[in-house]
Amino acid sequence: MASVLGSRGLPISLTTRFLRLLPGMALLSAVGYAGKLLEKTLNAYAKGHHWAFPNIEYVLWAILIGLVISNVFGVAEIFKPGVATYEFWLKAGIVLLGSRFLLGDVWKLGGVSLLLVAIEITGSLAFMTLLGRLFGLRPKLTTLLAVGSAVCGVSAIIATKGAIDADDEDSSYAIAAILALGAIALFTFPILGHALHLSDRAYGIWAGLAVDNTAEAAAAGALYSDAAAKLAILTKTTRNALIGFVVLAYALHWARKGQAHAVRNKAAFLWQKFPKFVLGFLLISLLATIGFFTKEQNTSLANLSRWAFLLTFAGVGLRTNFREMRKQGLRPFAVGLIGEAAIAVFTLVLVMVTGHFAGF
């Protein structure tokens, strides 16, 4: 029987789902705007009173406000569905960011990024696998941690979990460890970048290579500079684009061992795992390159991208709950921490050596 329609002709179930998102989306907007307002107010007050106050970006304020709400008060159930949409706003922001890249720049920077990403993924997978064995972690938990660290954090873990038939417990351990490490990277990378006097380009590529989750990579870049944020997102998007190949390799590996379903159609599998927002980013970049958008439209798209990222950064803080992460145990976190530190150093050296020859 046909579904019952609401007053505007929409299925009631769809309308209900949308209404369930509104409280959380309102919270994201409020936290993001509060961060923006706090930045503006504090900077104006400091300037008016001649204080030597550091210019703290709205990105950090939005994340900190979200962290306080999540860890002191907790996020009520009514807000959680809408808060989870921060991943949608992240992808929307990346797609719209394509308007700020000409296709030639994407090709040039993407080529360098692709080479570095290939080296980073290969080295990270090998090191994390060795580390997991040394610490005696379960093999599939080791796989999830390796893929999460090497490719794209929680998204990679979720994609790999289904492909290798991993337990819910293993995926929970891996996700908790990656989220905790992402929060640490968010605050340590900008400090290290400034201490090492990295250029915007070098730092952006480093953050895109070494920070796991796309939201944290974008935030870590934005905390350094706008230019660094663009490069961090481009490099991280290159990593994301390779997720299908990595997951496919592990799916075939575990299928050969008789511990996962066989992959019958490799091309369909790759398309299913491929992050479609990458294509949206390239399409917008192509349209900007051929002059499809006017100057005013390009500016509007860039502003929309910043607002989408503002909701993303608010979501990063709101979804990070350290108490929940602590419940998952220390061994996966220890493996992740050692591995992430090694990957950060490895990719930093990689960027500095490449930068010496490429001039950044």
KAGI-V318511 format. One record per helix or strand of 2 or more residues. SS is the DSSP state (H for helix, E for strand). FROM is the first residue (numbers start at 0). TO is the last residue. If there is no record, write none. Layout:
ss->SS from->FROM to->TO
ss->SS from->FROM to->TO
This chain:
ss->H from->11 to->47
ss->H from->57 to->72
ss->H from->76 to->82
ss->H from->85 to->99
ss->H from->102 to->133
ss->H from->138 to->163
ss->H from->167 to->194
ss->H from->199 to->209
ss->H from->213 to->221
ss->H from->225 to->240
ss->H from->242 to->255
ss->H from->265 to->272
ss->H from->276 to->288
ss->H from->294 to->317
ss->H from->321 to->325
ss->H from->330 to->357
